[in-house]
Amino acid sequence: MPAGYGLRVNQTGSSGSHQSLNVLISPPEGHKPHFRGQQMVFGDLEEAPLEKPADSIVRDRIEQIVGSYNRDTSNSQVDYFNRRFYEHVRWADDVRLAGAE
């Protein structure tokens, strides 16, 4: 992980079948992981906070590391779900459009 980034991990769930691992990524001081961009939403072009490519690589790599500790033998066709845990990786500041550069 690049210098300056921080991680906070929170485990939730009370039973073995509903464990959740929440990973919050803190960017370096003064760095914003998103920029203002435009994307198509229901056929209209709207402003949206888009993740910077370098920060997207950091988040993707953390998701890969978290996923490597997971097991998923689920089969939705027979309504059978068997995962070691559910993972959620996101930016700690929950960046909104107002916070994007």
Backbone hydrogen bonds, N-H to C=O, Kabsch-Sander energy under -0.5 kcal/mol:
donor,donor_aa,acceptor,acceptor_aa,energy
5,Y,2,P,-1.3
6,G,26,S,-2.5
8,R,24,L,-1.9
10,N,22,N,-2.7
12,T,20,S,-2.7
18,H,15,S,-1.1
20,S,12,T,-2.5
21,L,86,Y,-3.3
22,N,10,N,-3.2
22,N,20,S,-0.6
23,V,21,L,-0.5
23,V,88,H,-3.3
24,L,8,R,-3.0
24,L,22,N,-0.5
25,I,23,V,-0.5
25,I,90,R,-2.5
26,S,6,G,-3.1
26,S,24,L,-0.5
31,H,28,P,-2.3
35,F,50,L,-2.6
37,G,48,A,-2.3
39,Q,46,E,-2.3
41,V,44,D,-3.3
44,D,41,V,-1.7
46,E,39,Q,-2.5
46,E,44,D,-0.6
48,A,37,G,-2.8
50,L,35,F,-3.0
50,L,48,A,-0.6
52,K,33,P,-2.6
56,S,52,K,-2.3
57,I,53,P,-1.7
58,V,54,A,-1.5
59,R,55,D,-2.4
60,D,56,S,-2.7
61,R,57,I,-2.3
62,I,58,V,-2.0
63,E,59,R,-2.3
64,Q,60,D,-2.0
65,I,61,R,-2.2
66,V,62,I,-2.6
67,G,63,E,-2.6
68,S,64,Q,-1.6
69,Y,65,I,-0.5
69,Y,66,V,-1.3
70,N,67,G,-1.4
73,T,82,N,-2.6
75,N,80,Y,-3.4
78,V,75,N,-1.1
79,D,76,S,-0.8
80,Y,75,N,-2.3
81,F,79,D,-0.5
82,N,80,Y,-0.5
84,R,71,R,-2.2
86,Y,19,Q,-2.4
88,H,21,L,-2.3
90,R,23,V,-2.3
92,A,25,I,-3.1
94,D,91,W,-1.5
99,G,96,R,-1.0
100,A,96,R,-0.7
100,A,97,L,-0.8
101,E,34,H,-1.4
